[in-house]
Amino acid sequence: MQTGNYVLVLHTHLPWVLHHGSWPHGEDWLTEAAAECYIPLLNVFNDLLDHGILPKVTIDISPILCEQLEHPDFKIIFEKYCNDKILSAINDERNFTDWGYDPHHIWLANYWQNWYKDRLNDFVHKYDSSIIKGLRKLQEEGAIEIMTCGLTHGYLPLLPTDNSVDLQVHAAAVNYKKHFGRDPKGIWLPECAYRPTYDWHSMLPIYPYNEPKLRPGIEQILSKYNIDYFITDEDLLKRSGAIGQYQDFPDKTFYPVYSDQFIKNQNDFSKSPLEIYHISSSDRVEYGTAMAFTRYHDISMQVWSGLMGYPGEPDYLDFHKKHLGSMLRYWRVTDTKSDMMYKTLYHPDWTKDKIDKQSNHFIHHIENSLNWNNRNYQKFGTLCTPFDTELFGHWWFEGPEFIKAVLKGISNSPYVKAVTCSEQIVKTKPSEIVSLPEGSWGKNNNHDVWMNEDNKWTWEVIYNNENRFKEYHQKYAGSSEPLIIDMMTQALRELALLESSDWQFLIFTESAKDYAEQRFSYHHSDFNKLLDMCDKMNETRNLSINDIHFFESTKLRNCPFQELNLDWWKH
């Protein structure tokens, strides 16, 4: 009776915020996500295991997030965050009592005290103060699969050199092995952004990137590091073209669409989001391919949409309205279009039946889609729904319990089972090869979010900095002076942090524009000052006390990827 499998993918990422402010922007992003998303999801996965159910979720953790969660400062910061929240809830309870507030309002203040005590206890005692170790244990038990992501979440299609794209993938694979003890099988391309092979040139008139140059497709770089698959958006698949087919799997004898041996007509390439495809920029598949899972848009929107999707349920905790001072949330959605003054108090006990109904509705949609596909095309389907992890728990407080209910329900389905990406590849043995167009999962499925009038100046900076680093790499990469090598490596670290796609995204959405512009400017300044100091050290063999202090403080402030090797930037 089984007609397909369900693949739930969670993308877990935050930019480097350690040592760069706390509230309203900075380390609070990290502590909020840990308390509201990462730990509750770990609890959900382990609860399912306790009931004999393997979650089989595929989750990626960006390398830059791994480095923050494993940094020794994070433990201190997170424990303080939880204790501060507990104290704030205690103060709220006392104030609400003194002010004669509704008894349920007072009860909710006590609810938050216990909630943060539980998260702190989970972190310290259940997960030994390491979210990464908790996830690694689940992977080693076969309960989940963990992917990697771009090193600092750089927007790969617009990065100007193959060196920087290669670094984002190569260093990510090395960092993954450091944290998880094995090589990654899959990757979340930052912003699901893909670029095929073609004579690429920049959108900005900066030499030499404004002159066309043949560059490898993203899939070729993934293949170079033995990464099997990535995630793409449905719109890109719909605009893909047929390349050919592999036969004799897993030997993968290739037959292009124009060959006599090709066993299907091009029209038989349904380009269905319910199938997995090999991706190649052309019929020169020997240059390297990777497989793509496609987001199933219609079902994904049941969760993504805050207005029409499940998170807009009136009885769920409202994200936006917070109590001034404690910044704790006491109100339910009530109405997605109502003014904040009309929000009514949150009742956690009102949500369980809503989660049950919505998870059943979601499962039925998955079953019906795969059953219809199997009935009409006689194919065993792959239904993939990728989401940002921070949606579940942070934006949608009840989200982790929704995931738990969905996975529990699917375990009893006669039609569908939950599997990881790698398991589904083994199950379906994909053979068809298509070429994807350039694009992303952002607005208009192109680069508009990350390259527009408001943020294109950041790309001018990135391109000029890459030009400068190329020059200095040729000049100093072979230096016998250890301090120059150390400063060059830190400059490369700053360049990678500068190239995070988060800065352009935050400028576009204006959700934290000032913070993003400031952070971008800081990394730009540090990068160039470090290169200036390389020149100074080369010329005088001496640095001032201020120079040394700046270098040491920069290394402490921006310290991810201690394994970073200057040679990795070579093309």
N, C-alpha and C positions, 0 to 999 in steps of 0.2 A: 504493500500500500504506500510505501514511502516514495514521494515524488521529487524530493529535493532536500537541501540542507540550508539552514540559516546561519549566516556569518555576521556576528556582531563585532564591529571594529570601533575601538575607542582611541581617540588621538589625544595624548596627554602632553601638554607643553606650556611652559611659561618662559619668558625671556629672563636673562640674568638680572635679578633684582637684589640679591644679597649685597649688603653694604651700600645700597643706593636708595636710601629713604625708607620710610615705613608706611605712614598714612598721609594722604589718601592713596598714594601710589607708591609701590615698592614692595617691601618685605611682607606687608599685609596680604598682597595678592597670593604669595606663597603659603602663608600660614592659613589663610581662609580656604584655599584649595585643599590643603592637607587635611584640615579638620572637617570640611564639609563634603569633599569628594573622595580623596584618595583613601582615607581610613574607612569611611563608610562602605566604599566599594570592596576593599579588602575584607571587611566584615561580611558583606554579602557573599563574596566568593567562598569564604570559609564556612559560612552557614550552609550554603548549598552542598559543600563537601560533607559536612556533618550529616546531611540528609541523604547522602549517597549519590549526589548529582554533581557531575563534573561541569563547571560553568562553560568551558570551551569558548571563552571570549578571547579575541585577539586585540591586544592593547599595545600601543607604542608609547614609549617614554622618550622624549627628546633627550639627547645627550646633555644639553645645557641644563635641563631640569634634573636629570640624574645627578649631575655634579652638585647642584644646590641641595637636593634632598640628602645627599651623603656628606655634605660639608659639616664639620664639627660644630660650626656656629648655628646651624639650623636647629639642632636639638635644643640648644639654650633658648633660641628665639621662639621656637614653637611652644615650649613649656611655659615661657613667660606669657605668650599670647593667650594660651588656654587659662592660665591663672588670672590674667587681667580680665578676661571675659567672665570668669566665675565671680570675681569681685564686683564687676559691673552689674551682674545679675543680682547679687546680694544687695547692692545699693538700690537697684530698681525695686526689689521686693520691699525694702524698708521704706523707700519713698512712696511707693504706691499704697502701702498700708497707711502711712501718715496722711496721705492726701485723700484717703477714702475712695480709692479706685475700686472698680468692679472686682469682686473676688476672683474671677477667672483671670483677670489681668495679673493679679498677684500670683496666682497659680502658675501662669506662664513664666514669670520671673524665676520661680523655683524650678520649673521645667528646664530652663536654659542653664541654670547652675548644674543640674544633674547631667545635662547633655554634654557640656564641656568637660565635666569631671570624667565622664565615660570615654570621651575621645582622648583625653590625656592619659587615662589608664590604659586604653587600647595601645596607644603609641609606645608608652614606656614598657608595659608588661607583656602585652600580647605580641607586639612586633619588635621588641627589643630596640626601640628608638630608631628603627630603620624601615621606612616604607619600601625601599628598593629590595631589601632582604626578604620582606614579606611577599613581594611580587615574584622574586626569584624562586622562592620555595614553592609557590604555586606552579610556576612553569616546570620546575624539576619534578613535581608530582603529576605532570601531564594535565593539570586542570585548566591552564590558560596558555596562550602563546604570546610572547613579547616581541614586538618589532622594534626597529630603530627608526630614526628620523634624521633629517639634515642636522649637522653638527650644532649650529646655532640657529637653525630654522631659516637659513638664507633662501631667498626667492630665486631658485635655480635658473629659470629661463632668462632672467635679466642680468645675472652675474656676468661680467664682461670677459672673463678668461676661463679657459678649461681648467687652469690651475685651481681656481677658487671653487668651481663646481666639484672637481675631483676631491679637494680637501674636505668639503662638506660631507661627502659620502665615505671616503677612506677613513678619516678621523672618527666618524660616527661608528663605523664598524669596529675600529680598535677600542673605542670607548665602551661600546656594547659588551665586548668580550671582557673588559675590565670589570664591569658591574655584574654580568650575568654568566660569565664562565663558558661561553660558547659563541659561535659566530651567528650573526643575525640571518634569518631567511627572508625577511621582508622589510620594507621601509615605507614610512609615510613620507611622501614627497611634500615638503612644506607648502601649505595652501593647495595641495593636490595639483601643483603647477608643473606642467610638462612642456618640453620642447623637443621636437624631432631634429634629425640631421638636415641642415640646409645652409646656404650661404648667409649666415646671420650677420646683422649689423645692429648697432645700438640705435635707440630712438633719439639719442642726443648727439649733437655734432662734436664729439670728443674723440680725437685721434688716439689710437688707431682703430677704435671700436666702431667708428662710423663707416668704416670701409668693409664691404662684405668679405666674410671669411668662412670657409666650410668648418663646421663644428660638429662633434659627435652628438647623437641624440642621447637624452637622459638614460634611456634603456641600455645603451652601450656602456655607460659608466657603471650602472648597476651590475651589469653582467661581469664587468672587470673585477668586481669585488664579490662575485658569487651570490648576489642578492636576487632572489627568485621572483619576487612580486612586489607590486605597489597598488595603491588605490587611486581610481580616477572617477571623474564625474560623468553622469549619464549623457550630458550634452556632448562631451568630447567623443564618447563612443558612437553616438548617433551620426557624427560627422566624420567617422573613420572610414578608411578604404580597405578593401580586401587585398592581401598580399599573397597568401598561399596557405599551405597546410603541411604540418608534420605528419609523417607516417612512421610506423614501426616504433612507436613510443616504448621505451625512453630513448632509443637510438636517434630519433628525430631526423630522419631523412626528409629533406625539404623538397616540396614540389610547388613552384609558383603557379599562380592562377592561369598563366598562359601555356603551361606545359601539358603534354598529352597525358601524363600520369596523374594530373590533378583530378581527383575523383568527384568533385562537386562543382556545380556552376556557381559563378560569383553571386548570383541572386540568392543562393542558399545561405550566404552569410547573413544571418538574421540581424546581426549586431544587437543582440538582445542583452539587456542589463542582467539577465538571469544566466549568463554564461561567462566563463573565464576565457580570456584571449591572450595569446602571445602578442607582444608589441614589438614592431620593428619599423624603422623609418623607411625601409625599402626592401627589395628582395635580396639584398646583401645581408642575409640573416647571420652569416658567419662573423659579422662584426659584433654580434651580441644582441640578445633579446631578453625581455623580462615579461612576466605575466601581469595582467591587470584585473583586479576586482572592481566592478562598477557599482557606484552608489545607486540603489533603487530609489528613485526620487520620490514617487508618490507615497510610499510607506514611510520613508524617512521624514517627510514633512509632517506626519502625524505627531512626531516628537519635536521637530525643529521649530514649528510655528508657535510662538507665544500667544497669538491671538486665537487661532483656530485649532491648534494642537492640544495635546493632553496637558501641558504645563499651565494652560489658561483656565483649568478647572477652578471654579469659584472657592472651593474649600481648601485649596492648597495654600501654602505659606506665600505671602506676597514678597517679592524680592526687593522692591523699591522703597517701601515705607519702613523707616527705621526710627527707633526712639532716640531723640537727640541726647547725646552724652554717652550712653552705653552703646549706641548703634546696633542694638539688638532688635530683632523683628518680632512683632507681637500681633500682626494682622494677617488676615487671609486675603486672597486675590479679590474676592467679593464680586468684582466686575472688572474685566480688563480695560474698560473704557471709562471707569468712574474716576472722579477726582480723589486724591489721597484722603481728604477729610471724610469721605464716606466709607472707607475701609472698615470692616468689622473684625472682631477678635478671632484669632486662629484657634481651632480646636483640633489637635493632632488625632483624636479618636474619630473624627469625621472623615478621615482620608482613606482608611483601609478599604472600604467598599468601593471607593472611586478607583483606587489602584487595581483592585480585582477586575472591575468592569473594563477599564482601559487596557489592561494587559490581555484580557480575553479578546477584546476587539482587535488589538494589535496582532495577536497570534492567528486569529481567523483570517486577517488580511494576508498574512504571510502564507498560510495554508492555501487559501483560495488562489493566490497568485501562482504558486508553484504547481498546484493541481491543474490550473488552467493551462499553464505552459506545458506540462507533461501530457495532458489530453490532446492538445493541438499540435505539438511538435515532437511528442514521444522522446523528450529529453529530460534527464535528471538535472534539475535546476540548482542554481546558486543564487540565493537572495542575500545581498550584502547591504547592511545599513551602517555607514560610518558616522560617528558623532564626535564632537569635542567632549572629552571626559568631564570638563568643568561644567558642562550643562547639567550633569547628574549630581545634585547635591548643593551646588552653589547657586546657579540660576534657578534650578528646579529642585527644591529641597527634598521632595519625595522621590526624585529620580532613581537613587540607588534601590529603593524598595520596588519601584516599577521594574527595573532590570531583574531583580530577584524573582518577581512574580512571572515575568515573561520566560525566563530560563527554566523556572520550575514547571510552568505550564507546557512549554515545548518538550520537556523531557517525557511528558505523557501523551504527546501527539502521535497518532499513527501515521501521519504524512510527512512530518518534518522533524529533523534533529538539529541541534546546535553543534557546530564544529568550528575548529580554527581554520585559518586560511590554508596552512600547509596540509591539513587533513583533507580539505576539500580539493586541493590540487591532486593529491594522490587518488582520491575517490573518482574524480571526473576525467583525469588525464587530458587536459586541454590540448587541442591540436591546431585550431584555426589561428591564423596570424593576420593582424590588421595593423594599419598605420594610424596613429592618433594625430589629430591636429594640435597645434600649440594652444595652451589655455590653462585654466585653473577652475576651482570650484567657487570662485568669488563672483561678484556682480558681473553680469554679462558673460560669464565664463571666459574672460580674457584677463588682461593685466590692469584693467582700469582702477582697481582698488590700490594697487602698489605702484602705479606710474600714472600720475595725473598732475594737474597744474599746481596742486597744493604740496605735493611731495617729490616732484621730479628733481628738485634741488638736491635731495639726498643722493640721487643716482649720479649727479655731477660730482659730488664729493667722493662717492665710492669709486667711480671710474678713475678720477685723478689719483686717488690713494692707491689703487691697484697699479697704475702706471708707475708711481713712485716706488712701491714695494718691489715691483718687477726689477727696477733699476738697482735697488739696494740689495736684493737677493743675489743678483749677479755679482755685485761688488763685495758682499760680506759673508755670504753663506759658507764660503770655504775658509773663513778667518780662523787663525790660530789663537785669537784672543777670546777666552771663555766669556768675558763680560759682554763683548759685542754679540756673540751668539745668543747669550741670555736676553739681551735687549732686543735683538731681532725676533726671537721667539715670542717675547711679550708683545712686540709690535704686531706680529701675525695673529696673536690672540685678540688684540684690540681690533684688528681688521675684521676678524671673524665675528666679533661681537657687534661691530658697526654694521655688518651685513645682515643682521637679523631682520626678517620681514615684518616683525612686530612694530618696528618704528614707523614704517610707512602705513601700516594698518591703523595704528592708533592716531596718526595724523589725519588719515582719511575719515575715520569715524568721529574724530574730535572727542573721543571718550577720555583720552588722557594726552591731548596734543602737546601741551607744554612739557609734560614729563618726557614724552618721546623725543621731542626736539632737543631738550636739554641732554638726555642720555646720549643721543646720536652725536651731539656736539662734543660731549666729554670724550667719547671714544675716539672721535676724529682728532681732537687736540692731543690726547695721550699718544695716539699712534704717531703723529708727526713729531712730537717732542722726543719720543724714543729714537726715531730715525736721526733726528738732529744730534742726539747724544752719541749715536754710533759714529757719526762723522767726527765729532769732538774727540771721542776716545781714540779713533784711528789716527787723528792728526797730532794730538797732544799726549796720548797715552795716560791721560789723567782726567778725572771728573771731579767737580766741586762737591762739597758736602751737601749742598742743596740738590744737586743732580742725583747723588746717591740716595738721598732721602726720597726724592720723587720716584725713583725707580723702585725702591723697596715698598713704598706705600702703594704704588700702582700694582705691583705683584700681589700684595695682600688684598687689595680692593677687587681686582679682576683676576681671579686665580683659578678658573676652571681648566680642565685638561692639562694636568701636570705632565701627562705623557706626550704632549704635543711635540712634534719633531719638525724642525725647520725644513728638512728635506722633503716632507710631505707636500710642500707647495710646488714641487717640481712637476712639470707636465710630462 
